[in-house]
């Protein structure tokens, strides 16, 4: 095995996954917005496990940043600074509470950050993946409006890329933050399935996997929520209540280890097109939301995303068309 690229690999479950992978002597590329935050993590993992840990500046909310990061990564491959690419772990993301906001490209921040940036990154780096590489998408149980997670956060709406990217513009009513988040995760699951379908048609050995880490209060997911909400979410009483009402619960250590396994464990080499869920310290293949299996909607989501990120013919890999 050569190297695994993880977006958001310096905090939360991404960091937990990076620690597991480094302990398995797998080289890493940590991709994120802040080199200042990534560098100490890279130094820690390299010193403890003797692996190569490279940092890559990447802001998934910015198409220019994604393209620059992809160019930089290819340069690192050509120079030998990175030995290869065995997996792309699309893990970075967030929920953006408060008034609706927009990326530098003019797209709603949640959809830009959680969806379009990773969509473009996979397109650009796919040619660099090893023959039996993997793409792993960190999704969320909140994507399913029929689940308790989905109902609590806000039921996902139609996975229409154009409508989501322009939500709140032109006098239209902005979706609540919870719905923006859950719908972005529905799109994430659909990207994973659509990528799998395209890979199978191309007779590719690359795998595309979706992963729900469960509700992990100690991660950065709640960082934009009021401090009392953050505190209550971490109490034993709230965790007990969450389990009782059917929320999918986990912890950063187990979910991180699960993410690492999906990215590197040989046992998941044939798991393409599957949705895995970490729940109560068990990792299982489960059914995702009914709508996530709609192939017609997924095709529209993919094609509209291509237009929104301004993907050129030269950038689009033949296998993904």
Phi and psi in degrees as a GROMACS rama.xvg file:
@    title "Ramachandran Plot"
@    xaxis  label "Phi"
@    yaxis  label "Psi"
@TYPE xy
-97.0717  -101.657  UNK-2
-127.791  157.268  UNK-3
-121.894  132.371  UNK-4
-98.1562  127.692  UNK-5
-123.745  121.37  UNK-6
-81.8953  136.441  UNK-7
68.3015  32.1005  UNK-8
-85.139  7.49232  UNK-9
-107.261  6.10176  UNK-10
-155.388  163.486  UNK-11
57.4359  -142.688  UNK-12
-69.9202  -24.6209  UNK-13
-62.6912  -42.786  UNK-14
-66.7367  -42.6926  UNK-15
-59.6313  -40.5553  UNK-16
-66.054  -43.2956  UNK-17
-59.9465  -40.1087  UNK-18
-64.2083  -39.9951  UNK-19
-66.1421  -44.8213  UNK-20
-65.2957  -41.6959  UNK-21
-63.1612  -38.8346  UNK-22
-64.9112  -22.2259  UNK-23
-90.1532  8.94432  UNK-24
64.7722  39.538  UNK-25
-104.596  127.404  UNK-26
-67.5447  150.823  UNK-27
-131.199  152.197  UNK-28
-122.192  114.838  UNK-29
-93.3776  120.849  UNK-30
-112.882  125.825  UNK-31
-168.448  176.318  UNK-32
-74.1699  -32.7519  UNK-33
-114.125  108.034  UNK-34
-62.7115  -33.5503  UNK-35
-61.7572  -34.3954  UNK-36
-83.7197  -31.4112  UNK-37
-78.5793  -34.15  UNK-38
-58.9466  -45.9983  UNK-39
-61.5538  -35.8108  UNK-40
-67.1833  -44.6312  UNK-41
-60.0665  -43.3112  UNK-42
-64.8326  -41.1718  UNK-43
-61.1684  -50.0754  UNK-44
-66.5345  -38.7958  UNK-45
-65.8422  -43.3519  UNK-46
-67.6414  -39.5316  UNK-47
-76.537  -32.1108  UNK-48
-122.898  -3.20316  UNK-49
67.6608  27.2596  UNK-50
-104.118  163.477  UNK-51
-85.4338  124.13  UNK-52
-126.218  110.868  UNK-53
-104.87  146.23  UNK-54
-105.21  146.781  UNK-55
-136.585  118.336  UNK-56
-70.2912  123.024  UNK-57
-153.943  124.246  UNK-58
-115.114  107.299  UNK-59
-68.8574  -10.7818  UNK-60
-81.3223  -8.59585  UNK-61
-118.012  118.911  UNK-62
-63.7779  -36.7653  UNK-63
-63.9429  -40.2459  UNK-64
-65.5365  -39.9126  UNK-65
-63.6796  -44.4467  UNK-66
-65.3403  -40.4451  UNK-67
-64.1674  -40.7108  UNK-68
-64.9165  -41.0939  UNK-69
-64.1928  -41.1548  UNK-70
-63.4105  -44.5566  UNK-71
-62.2392  -40.5941  UNK-72
-64.4208  -43.2354  UNK-73
-62.7065  -34.948  UNK-74
-64.5411  -40.8647  UNK-75
-64.2206  -37.3029  UNK-76
-64.8717  -46.5453  UNK-77
-62.9125  -34.5566  UNK-78
-84.3062  -11.7693  UNK-79
88.1835  2.24174  UNK-80
-63.7542  -33.3673  UNK-81
-119.056  131.969  UNK-82
-78.7049  -21.3455  UNK-83
170.4  -174.878  UNK-84
-138.794  112.523  UNK-85
-100.92  -20.9258  UNK-86
-158.195  146.193  UNK-87
-113.087  117.921  UNK-88
-106.215  106.611  UNK-89
-86.5987  85.3187  UNK-90
-111.083  -27.1017  UNK-91
-64.5894  154.544  UNK-92
160.711  179.938  UNK-93
-175.293  171.818  UNK-94
-110.119  134.111  UNK-95
-117.469  96.6997  UNK-96
-81.7351  172.382  UNK-97
88.9356  -162.195  UNK-98
-62.6078  146.306  UNK-99
-61.5434  142.943  UNK-100
-135.002  169.891  UNK-101
-133.173  150.388  UNK-102
-74.9872  175.467  UNK-103
-61.1872  -24.8182  UNK-104
-86.1888  -1.82792  UNK-105
88.5736  12.989  UNK-106
-101.703  149.203  UNK-107
-53.392  134.74  UNK-108
-60.8909  -41.8534  UNK-109
-63.1076  -48.5459  UNK-110
-67.2199  -39.3267  UNK-111
-62.5499  -45.8227  UNK-112
-74.0644  -48.2268  UNK-113
-82.9645  -23.4798  UNK-114
-119.237  -64.0202  UNK-115
-64.1395  -39.0443  UNK-116
-62.1557  -45.6754  UNK-117
-70.2929  -36.4032  UNK-118
-57.3535  -48.3183  UNK-119
-66.5271  -40.6166  UNK-120
-59.2897  -44.258  UNK-121
-64.1616  -43.1575  UNK-122
-58.0812  -44.7999  UNK-123
-74.3973  -32.9247  UNK-124
-97.9755  -6.9528  UNK-125
-54.7393  -42.6702  UNK-126
-61.6961  -19.2336  UNK-127
-88.5776  -11.223  UNK-128
-66.9011  145.69  UNK-129
-66.2368  165.033  UNK-130
-57.2589  -36.3227  UNK-131
-113.375  38.5951  UNK-132
-72.3727  176.702  UNK-133
-135.704  148.892  UNK-134
-120.539  122.339  UNK-135
-119.068  126.314  UNK-136
-107.649  123.584  UNK-137
-79.7661  112.556  UNK-138
-104.89  -143.517  UNK-139
-169.434  142.978  UNK-140
-63.4738  -15.7631  UNK-141
-65.9323  -12.9315  UNK-142
-68.1053  -19.5053  UNK-143
-96.1509  109.208  UNK-144
-66.46  -14.6557  UNK-145
-89.1272  -4.33885  UNK-146
-95.6376  162.213  UNK-147
-63.6516  -38.3403  UNK-148
-58.6005  -45.6868  UNK-149
-66.0624  -39.3677  UNK-150
-69.0478  -36.6708  UNK-151
-70.1103  -41.0074  UNK-152
-80.2248  -36.3554  UNK-153
133.944  119.351  UNK-154
-58.9974  132.036  UNK-155
-60.6914  148.706  UNK-156
-106.064  -172.937  UNK-157
-54.8845  130.29  UNK-158
-79.7898  62.4169  UNK-159
-97.7237  108.455  UNK-160
-58.754  -44.3255  UNK-161
-65.4043  -46.0938  UNK-162
-63.1628  -38.8445  UNK-163
-71.3268  -39.0948  UNK-164
-67.1863  -30.6727  UNK-165
-107.351  13.7882  UNK-166
-55.1077  131.969  UNK-167
87.292  -4.36072  UNK-168
-93.053  161.883  UNK-169
63.6644  28.4698  UNK-170
83.6762  -0.0102425  UNK-171
-73.6727  155.722  UNK-172
-77.8152  129.656  UNK-173
-75.8781  139.312  UNK-174
-69.3895  149.56  UNK-175
-62.4521  156.557  UNK-176
-57.2534  -40.2208  UNK-177
-62.3137  -42.5457  UNK-178
-68.1071  -36.7965  UNK-179
-61.3484  -40.4908  UNK-180
-68.8892  -52.5012  UNK-181
-61.847  -36.7699  UNK-182
-70.0832  -35.2717  UNK-183
-62.3547  -34.0349  UNK-184
-77.2794  -30.4778  UNK-185
-61.9956  -44.3009  UNK-186
-61.7752  -37.8811  UNK-187
-60.668  -46.2098  UNK-188
-62.2955  -40.6442  UNK-189
-68.7244  -34.5338  UNK-190
-59.341  -45.0704  UNK-191
-60.975  -43.2265  UNK-192
-70.13  -41.1629  UNK-193
-67.4427  -38.2594  UNK-194
-61.1918  -43.7616  UNK-195
-58.4604  -44.9588  UNK-196
-60.937  -41.7751  UNK-197
-68.3165  -37.3599  UNK-198
-65.6419  -40.514  UNK-199
-66.553  -39.9488  UNK-200
-63.4922  -32.3206  UNK-201
-87.0447  3.78162  UNK-202
56.8423  38.0247  UNK-203
-85.9104  152.203  UNK-204
-96.2843  2.98354  UNK-205
-74.1713  143.924  UNK-206
-108.24  147.516  UNK-207
-127.064  119.401  UNK-208
-128.746  140.675  UNK-209
-108.23  144.11  UNK-210
-138.383  127.232  UNK-211
-102.351  112.391  UNK-212
-76.6696  -3.52218  UNK-213
79.9599  176.221  UNK-214
-76.9669  114.315  UNK-215
-122.961  88.2112  UNK-216
-59.7361  -26.5645  UNK-217
-78.9508  -2.47828  UNK-218
-86.1136  -176.86  UNK-219
-78.7523  2.79775  UNK-220
-56.9735  -36.9891  UNK-221
-96.5034  11.7161  UNK-222
-64.6174  -22.6476  UNK-223
-93.6921  -0.345306  UNK-224
-85.0164  160.005  UNK-225
-57.0892  148.385  UNK-226
-57.1788  -39.3222  UNK-227
-60.0795  -36.434  UNK-228
-66.3436  -42.3685  UNK-229
-60.8016  -42.2821  UNK-230
-66.6774  -47.8071  UNK-231
-60.8398  -37.8296  UNK-232
-63.5605  -23.8147  UNK-233
-95.1267  -1.85692  UNK-234
-78.8203  152.645  UNK-235
-61.5329  -36.593  UNK-236
-62.7561  -44.4329  UNK-237
-66.9565  -38.3583  UNK-238
-63.1238  -37.7151  UNK-239
-65.4507  -45.4848  UNK-240
-61.3954  -42.9201  UNK-241
-57.467  -45.4087  UNK-242
-63.4017  -41.6218  UNK-243
-64.4153  -33.7935  UNK-244
-92.1309  -0.608334  UNK-245
98.966  14.1545  UNK-246
-72.6482  139.977  UNK-247
-77.8429  111.455  UNK-248
-112.129  149.28  UNK-249
-156.222  -170.632  UNK-250
-136.732  160.721  UNK-251
-59.8598  -40.4689  UNK-252
-62.8505  -49.4757  UNK-253
-69.0072  -43.592  UNK-254
-64.707  -37.3044  UNK-255
-63.9946  -43.3082  UNK-256
-64.081  -36.2515  UNK-257
-66.0461  -42.7108  UNK-258
-62.1247  -41.3974  UNK-259
-61.804  -41.6276  UNK-260
-64.2428  -43.1206  UNK-261
-64.0243  -28.8488  UNK-262
-82.7401  -26.7141  UNK-263
-135.865  -22.6841  UNK-264
-68.5277  128.451  UNK-265
-57.7049  -24.0194  UNK-266
-64.8728  -16.5225  UNK-267
-109.288  16.9075  UNK-268
-64.889  -26.6405  UNK-269
-107.674  24.793  UNK-270
-96.6938  15.3693  UNK-271
-59.4263  139.706  UNK-272
81.6085  14.4901  UNK-273
-111.864  148.404  UNK-274
-108.947  117.357  UNK-275
-106.563  149.559  UNK-276
-134.911  132.011  UNK-277
-93.8203  122.704  UNK-278
-149.846  119.254  UNK-279
54.2303  45.9626  UNK-280
62.2339  35.6273  UNK-281
-137.019  138.275  UNK-282
-109.089  120.397  UNK-283
-135.667  150.137  UNK-284
-82.0507  124.062  UNK-285
-133.614  171.125  UNK-286
-80.0348  138.992  UNK-287
-91.8722  -172.483  UNK-288
-58.2838  145.79  UNK-289
-51.9653  -45.0519  UNK-290
-65.0147  -25.428  UNK-291
-65.5135  -17.3419  UNK-292
-93.6615  4.25646  UNK-293
-75.9254  106.487  UNK-294
-68.9547  -34.9656  UNK-295
-64.3632  -46.6446  UNK-296
-63.289  -38.2068  UNK-297
-65.1352  -39.2405  UNK-298
-63.3559  -43.7208  UNK-299
-63.395  -41.9866  UNK-300
-59.4309  -45.1907  UNK-301
-64.6387  -49.8138  UNK-302
-66.0208  -40.2691  UNK-303
-66.8382  -36.0573  UNK-304
-64.9271  -38.1738  UNK-305
-57.9801  -43.2277  UNK-306
-69.8089  -38.9667  UNK-307
-66.1627  -33.3626  UNK-308
-91.0641  2.12903  UNK-309
58.7291  45.2414  UNK-310
-69.1253  127.679  UNK-311
-92.536  165.008  UNK-312
-61.0056  -36.003  UNK-313
-68.3988  -29.996  UNK-314
-81.7167  -26.9892  UNK-315
-82.7958  119.978  UNK-316
-64.3465  141.888  UNK-317
-57.1561  -37.999  UNK-318
-66.9688  -20.3961  UNK-319
-99.375  3.3477  UNK-320
